Amino acid sequence: MEWKYLQLNIENSVADVRLNRPEKFNAMNYELFCEIDSVQKYLKKQRDVRVVILSGAGNNFSSGIDIHSMMDKTINFFKVGFKWLPWQANMAQRVCIGWQRMPIPVIAAIEGVCFGAAMNVALGCDMRYASPDAKLGIMEVRWGMVPDMAGMDSLRGLVSKDVALELIHTGMEIPAQQAKEIGLVTRVTVDPLAEARKMADKIAERSPDATAAIKLSTHKSWNASTKMLLARETIYQMAIIISKNWRIAIARNRKEPDRQYAPRQWWW
């Protein structure tokens, strides 16, 4: 597939997705919203992809929504926000929560600015590695709006409620180290992209079925009841045991350490 505002490269079972509007600090216009939504659907179907790394071109993750571009065609705001039922996800929400719903770990490599809509996109990732000079912020309040891109679904599991309210009420910019201290990012590292690739390589060495089950069960069970957690653990473990990759994992730990895993099972 071809993309105008994204770059996609898949190598050694790792998909490198890069927001590619460097002249605009990778600001998100309508087309970029559509492409993020589309690449999520595409990668979800690629059963040989085991990890996704999401980053931005030009030493910036993204400055958020491209207001000027979106205001030129106000119908695009409607398209991004439209949904048939309130509890469904619209496109603006899918570009965030869609990363969570993929059976593949997603790592955000954050450099430069990561504001507003882009912060929501990063929150949808499973891990966030930031450079020391990165700046992050939830900035919808500056435009007289509330955060409405599903980032709250992740935010409530990362920081305490009072800290979340501080960030949302003020729209403040916070440096990477402070973001690490409050739990908004996973690591602060000089080269977040290189660090993300190291982690991706480690994850890619594991069974893709186990990886899918771990990710999906963790997200679904994190705030679920104990009963649901126990049920999901049992169901997912059964799904792993009947897969070919479980037998390969056993073989790799015994006599065949170099045996290659099969693609992820279709049911994930």
Secondary structure as the mmCIF struct_conf table of DSSP 4:
data_model
#
loop_
_struct_conf.conf_type_id
_struct_conf.id
_struct_conf.beg_label_comp_id
_struct_conf.beg_label_asym_id
_struct_conf.beg_label_seq_id
_struct_conf.end_label_comp_id
_struct_conf.end_label_asym_id
_struct_conf.end_label_seq_id
BEND BEND1 LYS A 4 TYR A 5
STRN STRN1 LEU A 6 GLU A 11
TURN_TY1_P TURN_TY1_P1 ASN A 12 SER A 13
STRN STRN2 VAL A 14 LEU A 19
HELX_RH_3T_P HELX_RH_3T_P1 PRO A 22 LYS A 24
TURN_TY1_P TURN_TY1_P2 PHE A 25 ASN A 26
STRN STRN3 MET A 28 MET A 28
HELX_RH_AL_P HELX_RH_AL_P1 TYR A 30 LYS A 45
TURN_TY1_P TURN_TY1_P3 ARG A 47 ASP A 48
STRN STRN4 VAL A 51 GLY A 56
BEND BEND2 ALA A 57 ALA A 57
TURN_TY1_P TURN_TY1_P4 GLY A 58 ASN A 59
STRN STRN5 SER A 62 SER A 62
STRN STRN6 ILE A 65 ILE A 65
HELX_RH_AL_P HELX_RH_AL_P2 ILE A 67 ASP A 72
TURN_TY1_P TURN_TY1_P5 LYS A 73 THR A 74
HELX_RH_AL_P HELX_RH_AL_P3 ILE A 75 GLY A 81
BEND BEND3 TRP A 84 LEU A 85
TURN_TY1_P TURN_TY1_P6 PRO A 86 TRP A 87
BEND BEND4 GLN A 88 GLN A 88
HELX_RH_AL_P HELX_RH_AL_P4 MET A 91 ARG A 101
BEND BEND5 MET A 102 ILE A 104
STRN STRN7 VAL A 106 ILE A 110
BEND BEND6 GLY A 112 GLY A 112
STRN STRN8 VAL A 113 PHE A 115
TURN_TY1_P TURN_TY1_P7 GLY A 116 GLY A 116
HELX_RH_AL_P HELX_RH_AL_P5 ALA A 117 LEU A 123
TURN_TY1_P TURN_TY1_P8 GLY A 124 GLY A 124
BEND BEND7 CYS A 125 ASP A 126
STRN STRN9 MET A 127 ALA A 130
TURN_TY1_P TURN_TY1_P9 PRO A 132 ASP A 133
STRN STRN10 LYS A 135 GLY A 137
HELX_RH_3T_P HELX_RH_3T_P2 GLU A 140 TRP A 143
TURN_TY1_P TURN_TY1_P10 GLY A 144 GLY A 144
BEND BEND8 MET A 149 ALA A 150
HELX_RH_AL_P HELX_RH_AL_P6 GLY A 151 LEU A 158
BEND BEND9 VAL A 159 VAL A 159
HELX_RH_AL_P HELX_RH_AL_P7 LYS A 161 THR A 170
STRN STRN11 ILE A 174 PRO A 175
HELX_RH_AL_P HELX_RH_AL_P8 ALA A 176 ILE A 182
TURN_TY1_P TURN_TY1_P11 GLY A 183 GLY A 183
BEND BEND10 LEU A 184 THR A 186
STRN STRN12 ARG A 187 VAL A 188
BEND BEND11 VAL A 190 VAL A 190
HELX_RH_AL_P HELX_RH_AL_P9 PRO A 192 ALA A 204
TURN_TY1_P TURN_TY1_P12 GLU A 205 GLU A 205
BEND BEND12 ARG A 206 ARG A 206
HELX_RH_AL_P HELX_RH_AL_P10 PRO A 208 SER A 221
TURN_TY1_P TURN_TY1_P13 TRP A 222 ASN A 223
BEND BEND13 ALA A 224 ALA A 224
HELX_RH_AL_P HELX_RH_AL_P11 THR A 226 ILE A 241
TURN_TY1_P TURN_TY1_P14 ILE A 242 ILE A 242
BEND BEND14 SER A 243 SER A 243
HELX_RH_AL_P HELX_RH_AL_P12 LYS A 244 ARG A 254
TURN_TY1_P TURN_TY1_P15 LYS A 255 LYS A 255
TURN_TY1_P TURN_TY1_P16 PRO A 257 ASP A 258
HELX_LH_PP_P HELX_LH_PP_P1 ARG A 259 GLN A 265
TURN_TY1_P TURN_TY1_P17 TRP A 266 TRP A 267
#
